[in-house]
Amino acid sequence: MTAVLTIVGITAASFVGALIVGSFFEWALHKYLMHGVLIKAYPYKTHDLVHHKLFGPGPTYHNIQHREDDKLVTMAWWNAPVLMLANAPLPLLVAWLTHSYWVIIGAMAGYICYYIAYEYLHWCMHVPGPRWFQTTRAFKWIDQHHRLHHLQPMRNLNVVLPLADFILRTRLSKAPVEVPENEPAASVK
């Protein structure tokens, strides 16, 4: 019984740890790759130059006009395995150091859940629908957090868990300027 509790505890702690690491990973990926601080390649071109131009902070925040625009909200299918591989070294190292390979199970489950939450919540933010949770205070809060990111792209870099935004002091709590209702996305930066 004690062994089972230990396994459950290690797996659960690894899962929670992965969610925390996921917040910082999302923040760094978003800032340094998707907004071109380090390199201006694929992630920058598809996110900053396309997504942010199409989906602005004002009325164009929900800018799905054609079915082909759907793919401009989510990441390409192959991003999921690449991001999982990028996150794998830390749980592998911890598992090797602690001789507990349940760390890998918990951490990878946490990373997968974080990625799914990112994709689904981001989708729901830009493609609103009659989803019960979109009326909750929690969803409205993270949706506003993300909308402010579209106003100031180097702020509010987290979509799922804004822990990194709080700790790294990039959280913007309210718009510093009024977003004009008829302003196109590309002109509001």
WODAGI-V347437 format. One record per pair of residues at least 4 apart in sequence whose C-alpha atoms are under 6 Angstrom apart, sorted by sequence separation. I is the first residue (numbers start at 1). J is the second residue. If there is no record, write none. Layout:
((I | J) (I | J))
This chain:
((5 | 9) (8 | 12) (9 | 13) (13 | 17) (18 | 22) (22 | 26) (25 | 29) (26 | 30) (28 | 32) (29 | 33) (30 | 34) (31 | 35) (32 | 36) (36 | 40) (40 | 44) (43 | 47) (44 | 48) (45 | 49) (46 | 50) (47 | 51) (48 | 52) (51 | 55) (56 | 60) (57 | 61) (79 | 83) (91 | 95) (94 | 98) (95 | 99) (103 | 107) (104 | 108) (113 | 117) (117 | 121) (118 | 122) (123 | 127) (124 | 128) (137 | 141) (139 | 143) (149 | 153) (158 | 162) (164 | 168) (165 | 169) (32 | 37) (55 | 60) (56 | 61) (64 | 69) (95 | 100) (134 | 139) (165 | 170) (166 | 171) (32 | 38) (55 | 61) (95 | 101) (149 | 155) (165 | 171) (149 | 156) (36 | 44) (55 | 63) (95 | 103) (34 | 43) (35 | 44) (156 | 165) (33 | 43) (34 | 44) (33 | 44) (34 | 47) (35 | 48) (91 | 104) (156 | 170) (155 | 170) (156 | 171) (155 | 171) (125 | 143) (51 | 72) (152 | 189) (151 | 189) (118 | 160) (74 | 119) (62 | 126) (62 | 127) (14 | 103) (18 | 107) (57 | 147) (11 | 102) (15 | 106) (19 | 110) (11 | 103) (14 | 106) (15 | 107) (18 | 110) (14 | 107) (18 | 111) (57 | 150) (56 | 150) (57 | 151) (11 | 106) (15 | 110) (58 | 179) (59 | 181) (58 | 181) (56 | 185) (27 | 157) (27 | 158) (53 | 185) (53 | 186) (23 | 161) (24 | 164) (23 | 164))
